Amino acid sequence: MRAVVLSIGSELMQGFLTDTNATFLAQELNALGIELIGVAQVGDSLDRLVTALDRALGDADIVITTGGIGPTDDDLTREAVSAVQNEQVAVDPDAERQIRDYFALRGAPMPEQNVKQAWRIPSSEFLANPMGTAPGWFVRRHDKVIVSMPGVPREMFRMWREQALPRIVDRLDQSAIVSRTLKTIGIGESAVEQRLIDLVRRGYPTVATYAKDDGVHIRITAMASDRDEAESAVAATIESIRGELDAFIYGELSDELADALLRPIQMSGGHIAIWEAGNAGRLASLVEESILADEVIAGARSTSFALALQRTDDPDVQGTAAWCARASANELDVAYGISVVVQLAAGADADRSTGQVGIALAHPGGITSRRHEITAVPHEIRRRATMWAADFLWSTLRETTRHRPG
């Protein structure tokens, strides 16, 4: 089975947005054993969209579009698909009611142009969108399908997983496909693959690695004649992976890094204070996304490196981080305090700098600290410092909570 992905929107063509949707779909299709034979970006032009759809349908069994299903005049995906299908759109009353209810729940009147999002053609069925107002379309065209989804990544990801993917799996020759994802932190993609090289080369179940913002993801996928067989194959492979990488695995697909970082503290009944110096509050921004944040985080502060240095009078970033970690925990009378201290070299500019990074965690067993050095653009230094701090917090908490008496 072959597929083509069409990413729709003039903002993509003009370089204003990065097409993360196509990357995501390429990985998903590969895991299903579906050959992706083309990815194209198409601007907001009805003629160009129709041409691109016609060409894709001539080459592939599955055509997936993202974008262009909003309510405005330049959202033209529905018009293009209906033209290719030679069908007329009509307003679906149930879909219109759902969209009006969506706005009513938010206390806002619905702009009448949003009725467009309730359009449907006879060959289509709606793909529900719990994250927004624009439902997708799943269109059957003889032995082919067109899948039209939103361009907003978080809406598209969920619609794909919950709505489109099960329908596509039903069309595959295999009766069961099972896929699970493990998330890791503190280890690079090449190191993950090297440690799993035998499993990767074995080929079944497929094992693939992906570098993400929240660490390296490991996708395990099996196709079999029945679901139990596929699940058993995936479970056995996951057991082997955990044997190699258990110290780095913090969860599966639905698990958030922020939750994994705070859960050991929550389970111990403790709280944590955060002090960042020269890191623009990035670690706090990460962990405050957790559902445990209000329960676990006692407070967070972000200062300049110069101010932290004045308080500690210690020119060493690791020593400064240790002082800040202890001070933040003491000031708020909590069991844990973490500090990230970033010092950019004198004369640093926007293009490149050398950064010294100190990270420390005050915990019931004492203080643990670490130092890093990196040469990069300043925002990359801070991004790396934040991930180093997340890894440090994760690994240190695993050790300190594991060996704590009682």
C-alpha positions as a printed NumPy array, in Angstrom:
array([[  0.   ,   0.   ,   0.   ],
       [  1.324,   3.444,  -0.956],
       [  0.59 ,   6.91 ,   0.406],
       [  1.1  ,  10.578,  -0.434],
       [  0.987,  13.422,   2.095],
       [ -0.144,  16.892,   0.985],
       [  0.594,  19.728,   3.414],
       [ -1.713,  22.609,   2.557],
       [ -1.221,  26.291,   3.29 ],
       [  0.549,  29.254,   1.737],
       [  2.272,  29.938,   5.075],
       [  4.205,  26.683,   4.561],
       [  5.223,  27.705,   1.058],
       [  6.442,  31.064,   2.342],
       [  8.561,  29.527,   5.085],
       [  6.572,  30.961,   7.989],
       [  5.796,  27.496,   9.427],
       [  7.776,  24.268,   9.72 ],
       [  5.945,  21.217,   8.399],
       [  6.086,  18.972,  11.474],
       [  2.872,  17.239,  10.391],
       [  4.527,  15.581,   7.396],
       [  7.383,  14.287,   9.558],
       [  4.924,  12.827,  12.054],
       [  2.86 ,  11.149,   9.34 ],
       [  5.958,   9.746,   7.633],
       [  6.92 ,   8.035,  10.885],
       [  3.385,   6.75 ,  11.434],
       [  3.066,   5.348,   7.924],
       [  6.473,   3.702,   8.127],
       [  5.428,   1.97 ,  11.356],
       [  2.365,   0.598,   9.546],
       [  4.419,  -0.757,   6.675],
       [  2.808,   1.721,   4.259],
       [  5.198,   3.098,   1.639],
       [  5.249,   6.896,   1.586],
       [  6.019,   7.762,  -2.017],
       [  5.634,  11.525,  -1.857],
       [  5.278,  14.604,   0.317],
       [  4.262,  17.923,  -1.212],
       [  3.361,  21.391,  -0.009],
       [  0.51 ,  23.149,  -1.789],
       [ -0.539,  26.78 ,  -1.4  ],
       [ -4.057,  28.091,  -0.893],
       [ -5.125,  27.824,  -4.527],
       [ -8.126,  25.718,  -5.536],
       [ -6.733,  24.87 ,  -8.979],
       [ -3.37 ,  23.79 ,  -7.553],
       [ -5.051,  21.74 ,  -4.833],
       [ -7.242,  19.888,  -7.334],
       [ -4.218,  19.2  ,  -9.541],
       [ -2.183,  17.931,  -6.587],
       [ -5.017,  15.675,  -5.41 ],
       [ -5.565,  14.246,  -8.898],
       [ -1.864,  13.49 ,  -9.246],
       [ -1.631,  11.926,  -5.787],
       [ -4.693,   9.742,  -6.362],
       [ -3.127,   8.499,  -9.574],
       [ -0.024,   7.351,  -7.71 ],
       [ -1.166,   6.265,  -4.251],
       [ -3.79 ,   4.251,  -2.401],
       [ -4.012,   6.728,   0.482],
       [ -3.826,  10.507,   0.166],
       [ -3.515,  12.413,   3.425],
       [ -4.011,  16.168,   3.541],
       [ -3.308,  18.46 ,   6.481],
       [ -4.501,  22.044,   6.652],
       [ -7.077,  24.051,   4.77 ],
       [-10.168,  22.873,   6.68 ],
       [-10.748,  26.033,   8.693],
       [-13.699,  28.401,   8.228],
       [-12.096,  31.135,   6.102],
       [-12.263,  31.749,   2.364],
       [ -8.684,  30.576,   1.838],
       [ -9.369,  27.221,   3.54 ],
       [-10.021,  25.276,   0.357],
       [ -9.4  ,  21.61 ,   1.09 ],
       [-13.099,  20.693,   1.229],
       [-13.749,  22.453,  -2.062],
       [-10.821,  20.652,  -3.703],
       [-11.813,  17.203,  -2.449],
       [-15.436,  17.71 ,  -3.488],
       [-14.257,  18.8  ,  -6.952],
       [-12.058,  15.714,  -7.323],
       [-14.962,  13.535,  -6.195],
       [-17.401,  15.446,  -8.427],
       [-19.788,  15.821,  -5.498],
       [-21.627,  18.755,  -3.968],
       [-21.066,  19.842,  -0.385],
       [-24.01 ,  20.187,   1.986],
       [-24.29 ,  21.327,   5.596],
       [-24.621,  18.43 ,   8.013],
       [-27.163,  19.494,  10.694],
       [-25.602,  17.411,  13.474],
       [-22.127,  18.766,  12.748],
       [-23.436,  22.326,  12.656],
       [-25.129,  21.806,  16.019],
       [-21.879,  20.511,  17.534],
       [-19.947,  23.532,  16.299],
       [-22.554,  25.937,  17.672],
       [-22.467,  24.09 ,  21.005],
       [-18.662,  24.407,  21.042],
       [-18.935,  28.195,  20.887],
       [-21.891,  28.343,  23.284],
       [-19.95 ,  26.462,  25.957],
       [-17.299,  29.163,  25.712],
       [-19.834,  31.964,  25.931],
       [-19.074,  33.239,  22.437],
       [-21.303,  33.683,  19.379],
       [-20.378,  31.495,  16.437],
       [-19.274,  33.424,  13.324],
       [-21.542,  32.28 ,  10.511],
       [-18.547,  31.46 ,   8.338],
       [-17.858,  28.546,  10.705],
       [-20.871,  26.75 ,   9.201],
       [-18.426,  25.807,   6.448],
       [-16.81 ,  23.402,   8.89 ],
       [-20.052,  21.4  ,   8.943],
       [-19.878,  20.718,   5.204],
       [-19.895,  17.117,   4.037],
       [-20.024,  15.253,   0.737],
       [-21.791,  11.888,   0.206],
       [-18.558,   9.869,  -0.006],
       [-17.147,  11.294,   3.221],
       [-17.557,  10.63 ,   6.909],
       [-16.507,  13.039,   9.622],
       [-13.394,  12.568,  11.718],
       [-14.183,  13.997,  15.146],
       [-11.985,  16.815,  16.442],
       [-12.23 ,  17.1  ,  20.249],
       [ -9.462,  19.725,  20.228],
       [-11.159,  22.254,  17.938],
       [-14.093,  23.117,  15.699],
       [-12.914,  21.645,  12.395],
       [-13.819,  17.966,  11.863],
       [-11.798,  16.054,   9.325],
       [-13.003,  13.982,   6.396],
       [-12.432,  10.314,   5.578],
       [-13.364,   9.954,   1.91 ],
       [-13.718,   6.645,   0.081],
       [-12.927,   6.672,  -3.627],
       [-13.322,   3.175,  -5.072],
       [-10.297,   1.299,  -3.664],
       [ -8.581,   4.495,  -2.462],
       [ -9.087,   6.924,   0.394],
       [ -8.536,  10.608,   1.061],
       [ -7.935,  11.629,   4.669],
       [ -8.275,  15.37 ,   5.345],
       [ -7.198,  16.645,   8.766],
       [ -6.44 ,  19.998,  10.429],
       [ -3.088,  21.702,  10.067],
       [ -2.798,  22.475,  13.789],
       [ -0.391,  19.748,  14.971],
       [ -2.021,  18.925,  18.306],
       [ -5.426,  18.607,  16.605],
       [ -4.031,  16.546,  13.755],
       [ -2.016,  14.178,  15.972],
       [ -5.054,  13.262,  18.057],
       [ -7.401,  12.987,  15.073],
       [ -4.928,  10.722,  13.338],
       [ -4.477,   8.407,  16.306],
       [ -8.13 ,   8.219,  17.371],
       [-10.036,   8.61 ,  14.099],
       [ -8.007,   8.132,  10.926],
       [ -5.558,   5.425,  11.977],
       [ -8.175,   2.812,  12.986],
       [ -9.96 ,   3.29 ,   9.66 ],
       [ -6.726,   2.882,   7.707],
       [ -5.751,  -0.214,   9.691],
       [ -9.102,  -1.742,   8.72 ],
       [ -8.076,  -1.424,   5.071],
       [ -4.742,  -3.182,   5.492],
       [ -4.286,  -6.846,   4.703],
       [ -3.071,  -7.491,   8.244],
       [ -5.922,  -8.037,  10.669],
       [ -4.061,  -6.579,  13.642],
       [ -1.415,  -3.914,  14.11 ],
       [ -0.16 ,  -3.086,  17.59 ],
       [  2.194,  -0.198,  18.243],
       [  3.61 ,   1.113,  21.521],
       [  6.069,   3.89 ,  22.233],
       [  8.609,   4.152,  25.033],
       [ 10.003,   7.561,  26.014],
       [ 13.562,   7.995,  27.269],
       [ 15.642,  10.801,  28.72 ],
       [ 19.352,  11.204,  29.349],
       [ 20.549,   9.222,  26.346],
       [ 20.996,  10.24 ,  22.71 ],
       [ 19.297,   8.672,  19.71 ],
       [ 22.474,   7.092,  18.329],
       [ 23.267,   5.559,  21.731],
       [ 19.726,   4.183,  21.999],
       [ 19.932,   2.615,  18.562],
       [ 23.373,   1.178,  19.242],
       [ 22.164,  -0.536,  22.407],
       [ 19.121,  -1.887,  20.564],
       [ 20.885,  -2.701,  17.31 ],
       [ 20.042,  -6.422,  17.402],
       [ 16.347,  -5.672,  17.911],
       [ 16.4  ,  -3.026,  15.164],
       [ 18.045,  -5.397,  12.684],
       [ 15.772,  -8.302,  13.604],
       [ 12.96 ,  -6.499,  11.837],
       [  9.982,  -7.978,  13.682],
       [  8.514,  -6.325,  15.57 ],
       [  9.896,  -3.174,  14.006],
       [ 11.879,  -0.986,  16.404],
       [ 12.439,   2.636,  15.375],
       [ 13.93 ,   5.581,  17.271],
       [ 12.986,   9.256,  17.003],
       [ 14.641,  12.267,  18.63 ],
       [ 11.947,  14.503,  20.161],
       [ 11.869,  17.608,  22.353],
       [ 11.113,  15.459,  25.403],
       [ 13.795,  12.84 ,  24.757],
       [ 14.25 ,   9.889,  22.431],
       [ 11.129,   7.899,  21.587],
       [ 11.261,   4.199,  20.716],
       [  8.394,   2.892,  18.583],
       [  7.681,  -0.845,  18.613],
       [  5.185,  -2.134,  16.03 ],
       [  3.956,  -5.629,  15.197],
       [  1.562,  -6.87 ,  12.522],
       [ -0.011, -10.295,  12.992],
       [ -3.025, -12.406,  12.096],
       [ -4.712, -11.577,  15.4  ],
       [ -4.335,  -8.905,  18.06 ],
       [ -3.17 , -11.223,  20.84 ],
       [ -0.259, -12.407,  18.716],
       [  0.754,  -8.831,  17.851],
       [  0.463,  -7.663,  21.462],
       [  2.546, -10.601,  22.662],
       [  5.312,  -9.814,  20.17 ],
       [  5.37 ,  -6.145,  21.179],
       [  5.342,  -6.961,  24.905],
       [  8.292,  -9.347,  24.547],
       [ 10.282,  -6.722,  22.649],
       [  9.499,  -4.056,  25.247],
       [ 10.768,  -6.39 ,  27.958],
       [ 14.043,  -6.735,  26.039],
       [ 14.299,  -2.964,  25.586],
       [ 13.717,  -2.359,  29.28 ],
       [ 16.5  ,  -4.804,  30.016],
       [ 18.861,  -2.526,  28.082],
       [ 17.49 ,   0.926,  28.833],
       [ 15.353,   0.782,  31.962],
       [ 17.351,   3.529,  33.698],
       [ 16.465,   5.932,  30.875],
       [ 12.788,   5.054,  30.267],
       [ 10.335,   7.421,  31.922],
       [  7.088,   6.36 ,  30.31 ],
       [  5.061,   5.453,  27.265],
       [  3.302,   7.516,  24.615],
       [  0.669,   9.101,  26.853],
       [  3.139,   9.89 ,  29.659],
       [  4.432,  13.454,  29.922],
       [  8.014,  14.239,  30.889],
       [  6.884,  16.923,  33.342],
       [  4.753,  14.388,  35.223],
       [  7.599,  11.871,  35.319],
       [  9.938,  14.48 ,  36.822],
       [  7.577,  15.474,  39.621],
       [  5.978,  12.132,  40.453],
       [  8.822,  10.792,  42.687],
       [  8.614,  13.963,  44.79 ],
       [  4.827,  13.743,  44.987],
       [  4.98 ,  10.087,  46.006],
       [  7.435,  10.962,  48.79 ],
       [  5.084,  13.666,  50.072],
       [  7.692,  16.339,  49.372],
       [  7.85 ,  19.648,  47.521],
       [ 10.451,  21.3  ,  45.31 ],
       [ 11.699,  24.859,  44.843],
       [ 13.322,  25.99 ,  41.596],
       [ 15.975,  28.668,  41.067],
       [ 17.21 ,  29.387,  37.565],
       [ 19.969,  31.885,  36.877],
       [ 20.591,  32.862,  33.266],
       [ 18.209,  30.195,  31.95 ],
       [ 15.113,  32.35 ,  31.376],
       [ 12.91 ,  30.13 ,  33.548],
       [ 12.845,  27.293,  31.044],
       [ 12.971,  24.423,  33.521],
       [ 10.091,  25.928,  35.49 ],
       [  8.106,  26.339,  32.27 ],
       [  8.653,  22.66 ,  31.52 ],
       [  7.642,  21.201,  34.882],
       [  4.779,  23.64 ,  35.437],
       [  2.989,  21.897,  32.553],
       [  2.585,  18.861,  34.819],
       [ -0.772,  17.999,  36.359],
       [  1.21 ,  17.637,  39.6  ],
       [  2.673,  21.148,  39.486],
       [  0.305,  22.816,  41.96 ],
       [  0.758,  19.968,  44.412],
       [  4.55 ,  19.64 ,  44.191],
       [  6.171,  22.944,  43.146],
       [  6.523,  25.261,  46.141],
       [  7.917,  28.145,  44.129],
       [ 10.104,  29.106,  41.186],
       [ 12.343,  32.069,  40.508],
       [ 14.345,  33.186,  37.516],
       [ 17.223,  35.647,  37.89 ],
       [ 20.241,  36.734,  35.929],
       [ 23.528,  34.918,  36.408],
       [ 25.031,  38.162,  37.722],
       [ 22.47 ,  38.399,  40.525],
       [ 23.036,  34.793,  41.577],
       [ 26.784,  35.415,  41.555],
       [ 26.346,  38.419,  43.857],
       [ 24.431,  36.269,  46.324],
       [ 26.947,  33.41 ,  46.357],
       [ 30.261,  35.138,  45.596],
       [ 31.338,  31.832,  44.005],
       [ 32.597,  32.198,  40.416],
       [ 32.179,  28.476,  39.758],
       [ 28.817,  27.684,  38.116],
       [ 28.59 ,  24.308,  39.809],
       [ 29.229,  25.856,  43.209],
       [ 26.75 ,  28.643,  42.486],
       [ 24.139,  26.084,  41.459],
       [ 24.679,  24.119,  44.677],
       [ 24.275,  27.271,  46.777],
       [ 21.111,  28.294,  44.912],
       [ 19.588,  24.812,  45.208],
       [ 20.172,  24.709,  48.957],
       [ 19.02 ,  28.303,  49.455],
       [ 15.791,  27.842,  47.484],
       [ 14.889,  24.724,  49.482],
       [ 15.732,  26.387,  52.803],
       [ 13.845,  29.6  ,  52.04 ],
       [ 10.638,  27.705,  51.3  ],
       [ 11.286,  24.995,  53.895],
       [ 10.915,  22.122,  51.424],
       [ 12.757,  18.845,  50.953],
       [ 13.981,  19.523,  47.424],
       [ 15.548,  22.454,  45.635],
       [ 16.877,  22.432,  42.088],
       [ 18.983,  25.086,  40.429],
       [ 20.117,  25.637,  36.852],
       [ 22.858,  28.235,  36.381],
       [ 23.929,  29.312,  32.884],
       [ 26.962,  31.545,  32.382],
       [ 27.659,  32.753,  28.86 ],
       [ 31.202,  33.753,  27.962],
       [ 32.014,  37.459,  28.025],
       [ 31.263,  39.095,  24.694],
       [ 28.708,  36.447,  23.714],
       [ 26.557,  37.335,  20.722],
       [ 23.433,  35.972,  19.099],
       [ 25.398,  33.761,  16.724],
       [ 27.623,  31.697,  18.989],
       [ 28.837,  31.515,  22.562],
       [ 30.463,  29.183,  25.031],
       [ 28.221,  28.426,  27.963],
       [ 29.063,  27.005,  31.374],
       [ 26.111,  25.192,  32.93 ],
       [ 25.827,  24.229,  36.58 ],
       [ 22.967,  22.057,  37.845],
       [ 22.346,  21.041,  41.445],
       [ 19.653,  19.276,  43.439],
       [ 19.267,  19.65 ,  47.188],
       [ 17.506,  16.581,  48.589],
       [ 17.091,  14.836,  51.963],
       [ 20.39 ,  13.009,  51.437],
       [ 22.447,  16.132,  50.715],
       [ 23.323,  17.99 ,  47.52 ],
       [ 24.175,  16.48 ,  44.148],
       [ 25.552,  18.674,  41.374],
       [ 26.875,  18.524,  37.839],
       [ 28.662,  20.759,  35.341],
       [ 28.439,  20.997,  31.541],
       [ 30.084,  23.115,  28.878],
       [ 28.679,  23.778,  25.426],
       [ 29.403,  26.048,  22.471],
       [ 26.278,  27.032,  20.55 ],
       [ 23.855,  29.895,  20.005],
       [ 22.516,  31.18 ,  23.357],
       [ 18.965,  29.852,  22.959],
       [ 20.348,  26.382,  22.169],
       [ 22.587,  26.55 ,  25.242],
       [ 19.517,  27.244,  27.387],
       [ 17.484,  24.521,  25.678],
       [ 20.245,  21.985,  26.307],
       [ 20.695,  23.219,  29.881],
       [ 16.996,  22.615,  30.505],
       [ 17.117,  19.066,  29.147],
       [ 20.305,  18.352,  31.108],
       [ 18.508,  19.587,  34.219],
       [ 15.48 ,  17.409,  33.458],
       [ 17.72 ,  14.37 ,  32.985],
       [ 19.646,  15.235,  36.155],
       [ 16.45 ,  15.61 ,  38.179],
       [ 15.059,  12.348,  36.821],
       [ 18.196,  10.271,  37.413],
       [ 19.052,  11.793,  40.801],
       [ 15.537,  11.321,  42.148],
       [ 15.573,   7.702,  40.987],
       [ 18.744,   7.095,  42.968],
       [ 17.91 ,   9.097,  46.089],
       [ 14.358,   7.801,  46.457],
       [ 15.436,   4.226,  45.715],
       [ 18.063,   4.175,  48.472],
       [ 16.273,   6.262,  51.093],
       [ 15.869,   4.396,  54.4  ],
       [ 12.359,   3.203,  55.3  ]])
